[in-house]
C-alpha cells in the first residue's frame, strides 16, 4: 500500500498486490482442456504472475493535481519489481471518472464482470 499526504493530511492511497499462480497443476490443466474439448487451456488454470490494483482513491480536494497518477506509478513500479508482467483492476461501470482516469494510466477493458441482484421471490426447488 502506498499513501499520499498533503499538508500532513492523508489525501490518497493505492493498494496493490502480486499473485503467483504456480504452474505445477499440469494434470488439472490437461483435464480441463480435455473436458472442455479445447486446444487452449482455460485461463482459470493457466500459470501466470498477475498484479492487481485492489483499490485506489484520491480525495476530491486534490484531484487533477497528479496525486492519483503518482500513486499508480508507485504501485506499478513496485509490481514490476515483483516480476509482474500484467496488472488488472476493477472499476464500477457507473464510475465514469474512475474509468477515464484508469484509461489515461494505460489500462484498457479486458474482461466484463456482470452482476445481478437476486430476487427473493424466486421459488426454491
N, C-alpha and C positions, 0 to 999 in steps of 0.2 A: 504494500500500500504506500502510495506517495500522497503527500498533502501539500496544499498551497496556503501560504499565510500572507496577509496584507495588513500592515499596521498592527501586528501581533494578534490578528484575528484569523481564525480558520475560515478560508473562503472557498476551498475546493479540495477534492480528493479523487484518486483513481485507485481501484482495487483490481490488480491483475494476478493471474496465476498461470502456471505451466502444467500441462497434463501430458504424461508419458504413458502411452498405451503400448505395453510390451508386445513384441512380435512372436512370442513363444506359443501363441494359441493357433498354431498351424492346423491342427486337426479340426478345430472349430471353424476356421475359415474354409477349409476344404469341405466340411459337412454342409455349411450354409450355401456354398457355391453349388454343390450337387443338389441340395434340397430345392433351391430356387431355380435350378437349371440355367445358371448364369455363367458367362465366361469371366466376368469380373467379380471379385469378392465384394460383398455388400460393405458399404463404408463403415457400418457399425462394428465390424470385426477387422478392419484394416489397421495395421500398425501405423502409428503416427505420433508426432510430437506437436501439440497444439497449444497456443497461448490463448488465454481468454481474458477479456475485459469484463469483469463481473459488474462493476458499477463505476460511473464517473459523474461527478456533479461539480458545478461551479455556481457560486452564489450569484443571484441576479445583479447585485451591486457591482460586480467586477467582470461581467460578461463582455465580450467583444474587446477584450484587452490582452488577449494572448494567454490567459491563465489556463484555459482548457487545452489549448494546443501544447503548452509546456508540460502539462500533466500527461497527456497522451504520449508525447515524445519520451518522457522519462519512463513510462510504462513499457513502451516499445523497445527502448534501449535495454532495459532490464530483461525483457523476454528474449531479445536477440542474444544476450549474454548467456541465457539458459539453452541456447541452440534451438530455439523455436523458429520454425520456418513459416508458419501460418498462424494468424491471430483471428479469432472470431469474437463476436459480441452480439448482443441482442438489444434492440431498441423498439419501443412500442410504436406501432404503425401510426397512431394518432399523434406522436411526438414529432411534429414536422421540424421543429428547431433542432432536436437531437439527431434526427436523420440527416438533415442538411449539414450539421457540424461534422458528423462522422464521415460523410461523403467527402467533405473538404480535407479530412485527415487521410484520405485514400481508401476508405472502406467502401465496399460495394455489396449490393444484395447477393446473398449466397444461398440461403435456404429460407423458405417461407414457413413460419410456425403459425399454425392456426389454432384457435381456441373456441370453445362452445360452453356456455353456461348450461348446466344440467337442469332439466325441467323436473321438479319434484313430483309432478302429477303423472309421470310415465308409469305405466303398470309394471309391477315386479312379477317375474315369472317364477 
